[in-house]
């Protein structure tokens, strides 16, 4: 497939991520799609996630187009190429984050949906209300968003959506993954329906949405429910998933996957960071964290150039964070492995004081030039709902156990979950 528009050049963040294989297991697929959905937004965390995707070997291409009545459609096209030449393509749409997006969400009148070309899409959209009987009808704002993103800006006579459809038809064994959060999820559903109308096989279109509202009426569901795979991930307490109920003429379809936020998460359940955290926890629950070092990593960063030994990670946190401890250790180990694939890891973590002298002997035995010692501490902030201050301390020793450097950084949870805070602090080092 062709890479569209301009390439986003990003720095490297040590975040655990692996490009999934041609037949990924569901936890791996949902995690990568959740990360991509967050990465489609603006902001620091999204930029860090795009950087990690880039470090894992993905090419990231972004496009933004102004469409009908000022609607701004946006998407990222993410491409991963394996050594054997196989390609994996993912389209991620951002959710509501701008004033124009709010206007898009509020345009809840229904418009007709159908056609087999961008020109026909527009003609069908403008079908008079009295002639719409039995036709698929969809949320007008969501429709204009999808139309602007993929079927408005034509280059060399074809829109981005037409080029995607043509490439998929030419390579029937390839699949396209479409994903998004909230408004972005709604756009992903409509994009898959549009690509289906352009002749793409149902087996090639896989859609995963996070906290997305329903997009169409019963006729839309009946027409498109078998023309692509749809998984709807919904978080307990997220109100947006039911924002457009059936009394307004909108109906859900596809496989519903129910998640719930971690007890130590303070962020609003609709927030994409909560979905990313839940996806990562499920990934670790499925794949033993002791083996996640090889499972999660994409393209390792070997620029460190020397073997280092990571001693058992010390963790001292409030009892309320006890359930998070295995995840905090796991993401820190994975982040270090991505930073330096030559890292040798201690066989086990510890709940007691670390014996630096004994660990230095192990470091010498494995041929490490330096030893890294990390300590995570955390305490609950008073008068704040499930909000914690986490501190990440790092000490660097030579192979004889002499201290070379030490430092500490801290940050509070809130917008980020405990795992995401640890990754953020690690990235600042």
N, C-alpha and C positions, 0 to 999 in steps of 0.2 A: 504493500500500500504506500501511497505517496504521503510524505510529511507535509502538513499544511501550514501556510503563513510563516510566522517567525518562531525561531527557537528561543526558549527561555534559558538563559545562561545563569546557573546558580552555583553557590559554593556548596561544600560537602558538610552534612550533618551526620554524626554517628547515631543513626536511628535504626533499630532492627527491622529489616524488611527484606523479603525475597520475592523475586518475580516468580509467580506460580507457573507450574508446568502446564502442558496442553490439557491435562485432565486433573485440575486441582481438587483437593478435598475441600469441602464447604467451609470449614473454619479459616483456611488459608485464603480462599477466594473472598470471603466476607471481610477479612482484615484488610487485604489489599484494596478492595473497593471502598471500604470506610476511610482508609488513609487517602485514597485518591479524591473522595468526596470532600474531605477536609482540605486537601491541597488545592482544590478548585477555588476556594475562597481567597480573599485578600487578607493580609495581616501576617504577623511574625511567625506564628505557628504554622500557617499554611505555607509560607516561604520555606521554612525548615523542612517540612514534609516533602515539598517539591525537590528540595536539595537532596534529601535522602533517596527519593525515587531516582533522581539523576545518578546518584552514587551507586545505586543498585543496577544501573545499566539501562534505565528507561530514557528515551528521548521524549521531551515534553514540549508540546507545541500549543500555543494559545491563540484564540481568535475572539474578536468582539465586533459585533455588527449592530448598527441602529436600524430598526425595522419600523413596522406600522405604528403610527402615533407615538413615536419616540421610544418604543420598547427596545431595550438593549439586550440582545442575546449573546451569551458568552459560553465558551466551553474550552476544555483542555483535551487535546488528543495525545495520549500517552502510548508509546510504542516500545516494546521490548523485543530484541532480536537475539535468539539463541545461537549457539555455535554452529548448529546444523543448518542455520538459515531460516528456521521457523520463526514466524512473527506473531506476537500477541498484541492486540490493539484494545485500548480502553478509552472511552469518551466519558469525561466527567463534567457535569454542569454544576456551577455554584448555586446556592440558594439565595434567599433574600438578604441583601447587605447594602443596597443603595436605595435612594429615594425612588428611582425608576422601577425598582423591583417591587416596592410596596404598591405602587400604582398598578403594576402587573397583577399582583395578588388580588387586588380589590376589584378588578374587572371581571366579575363573576357571571356576566351574561354568557349564554351558550352560543356557540357558533358551529356550523356544520363542518364535518370532517370527512375528507375523502379526496379522490383524484389520483393521478399517476404521473404527475410532473409538477414542478413548482407553479407553473401557470394555472394548472387545474386545481392545485391546492387552494389558490387564492379565489378562483372562480367558485369553487364549492363553498368555501368559507363565507362568501357573500350571498349565499342562497337566501332569498326572502323567507321570512319566518313562516308564512303560510304554506310554503312548499317543502318544509323540512320534515314532514311526517314520515316516520320510520327510518330517518337518517341518523347516523352516529353524530352526536352533539358533544362538544367538549367546552371546558372553561376557556373563555375568549382570551384572557390574559396569558394563560399558559400556552395556548396555541400560538399567539403572536410572539412569545418568547422563543419557542422552538423554531418557528418560521424565520425569525431574525437570525438566530444562531447558525442554522444549517442550510437554509434555503433562500437566502436573500442576496448575499454577497457573491456574485458570480465572477469567476476568473477563467479566462479562456473558454467562455460560453457555458461553464458548468458551476453550480454551487458546490459548497463543501459536501453537503448531503448527497448530491448526485455522484460525486467522485467516490465517496465511501461506498455507495450502493453498487456502482460499476465495479469497483475493486472486489467487493464481496461476491458479486455474481461471477466474476472471472476466476475467483479462488474459492470454490464451494466448500473446501475443507476448513477454511479459516472461520474464526468466530470473532464477533465484535461484542465486547462487554460495555454496557452503558450504565452509568450510575450517577447518583446525585442525592443531595439532602434537601428535603422540604420542596421549595420551588424547583430546585435542580432535579429532584426525583420525578416530579411531574413532567418536566421537560424531557427526561430520559425515556419515560413511557411513550410520550408523543413522538419522540424521535424514532423509536423502534417501530411504531406504527407507520410512520412516514416511510421508513426504509423498507418495511414490508410491502407497502403500496408500490414501491419502486422495484419490486421483484426479488428482494432478498429472502432467502429461505428461512423458515422458522427456526431451524437447527442452528443458524448462524447468529442469532440475536439473543443475548442474555442480559436482562435488566435487573439491577438490584437497587432498590430505593431505601432511604433511611428517613423515617418520619415524614413521609410524603402524603399529601392529601389525595383524594380521588380526583380523577381528571375528566371523566365522561359519563354519559347516560347509559342505560341498559343496552341500547342499540350499539354503542361504542364497545361495550364489554362483549356483547355477543359476536361482533364482527372481528375483534382483534385478540380475544383471550387465548386463542390457539395459534396465533401467528408469531409469537415470541415467548420466551421463558421470562416470567416475572416473579421476583422474590421481593416481598415487602417486609423490611425489618422495622419493627415498631418498639419503642421504648415505653415501659410502664410509666405513666404520668405525663407522657408527651401528648399535649392536646391537639397538635396540628394534624395528626393522622386522622382525626375525626372532624376536621374543620369544615368540610363540605359534605354533610351527610345526605342520605338518599332523599329526604324531603325537598332538597334543592335540586334534585335530579342527577346527583353524582354518585357513582357506585364503584367500590373497590373490586378488584379481582386479583388472581395470582395467589401464590403461596405466602401466607403470613407467618413471619418468624418473630416471636415475642422475646424481647430481652428486658432486663431490669437493671437499673444503675447500681453500681457498687454502693454499699452503705456509707462509705467515706467520701462520696461524691457530693459536692455542694451545688454544682452548676445546675441550671434549669434543665430538666430532662430532654427538652427538644434540642439542646445544644449539640452540635456535631462532635465536639470533644468528648461528650459522654458516650456517644456511639463508638468512637474510636477506642476509648478505654475499654468498653465492654467487648469489642471485637478482639482486642489484644488479650484480654483475660481468657476469653474462650479459646483463643489459639494456644495459649500456654496450658490451659486445662486439657486440651486435646493432645498436645505434643509435649511430652516430658521436658521440662525446662533444661534438664541436663543435656538434652540432645538438640535444643533449639538453636545452639550456636551454629550448627551446620544447616539446620532447616530454614532459618529466617534470613540468613545473610544472602545478599545478592553478589555484587562485585566488590570484593574486599579492597580496602585501602591499604596497600603494602608500603606506603611511603615512609613509615617509621624506620624500616630498614634494620631492625635488630630485635632479638628475642627478649620479651619481658615476661615476668611472672606476676600473675595477679593472685595475691594472697586471699584467704577466705574473707568475704565481705562482712564486716561487723554492722549490725543493725540494732539500734536502741530507740524504740518508739513507744508512744502511749499504747495502752492495751487496745484502745479503739482502732488502732492501725494494724493490729496483729494479723488480720486476714490479708493485709496487703504485702506483708513482708516477703513471701516467696516471689511475688510479682516484681517487687522493687529490686530484689537481687537479680532476678532473671533479666530484666531489661538493662540493668547496669552491666552484667556480663556480656550480653549481646552487643551493647553499644561499644564496649571495649574491643570486642572481637572485630567489629566492623572498622574501628579505628586502626587496628593493627592485627592482621590475621596471624602474625607470628606469636601472639600472646599464648602463654601456657597457663592453664588455670589450676588452682588448687582443687583437690578432689572433693572438698566439702566446705560449706560455709560454717560459721561458728556463732554460737550465742554467748560465748564468754570472752574474756580478755584474750587478745591475740599475742602469741609468743613470737615476737619479731625475730629473735635469734634463731629459733627453730625453723621459721619460715624462710629465713635467709639461706639456711643450709639446703632447703628444698630448691630454692632458686638457683643456687650454685650447681646442684645435682642435675638440673634440667638444662643447664647451659645458658641461663638468662643473664643478661648484662645488668638489668635493673629489676627491682621488685616494686610493685604498686600495691598500696594498701588503701582501701576505701572504707569509709565509715558513714553510715546513714543514721541520722537521728531525726526525731520528729515529735512535736507536741501539739496538742489541740489549743487553738486560740480561744481565749475566754470571750463569751458573749458573741460568738460567731457560729452559725450553724454548720457543723461538719467541715470546719476550716482548720487547716493544720499548717504549721511552719516546718518545712523540711530543710535539713542542712546536709550537704554532701561535702565530706572532708576527704582530701587526697594527700597521701604522703608517698614520696619517692625515695627508695633506698638503693644503695649500690649492692653488689652481690655479697658484700661482707656485713651488711646490716647497718651501714652508716647512713644517716639521714641526709639526703641531698636537697630536698625541697618539700614544702608543705603549704597547703592552702585550704580554704573553706568558702563555700558559697551557700546562700540560703534563699528560699522564696516560699511564699504562701500558696496553698491551694485556693481554689475558688473557681476561676474561669478554667483552670487546668486541674486535672485529677492528680493524685499522688504519683502515679507512674509517670505521667507527663511532666510533672515538676522535676523528677529525678533526671529524665532525659534532657530537659531544658538546662538544668544545672550542669550536666555532663557536657553539653554542647558549648557552654561558656568557658570551659577549661582550655 
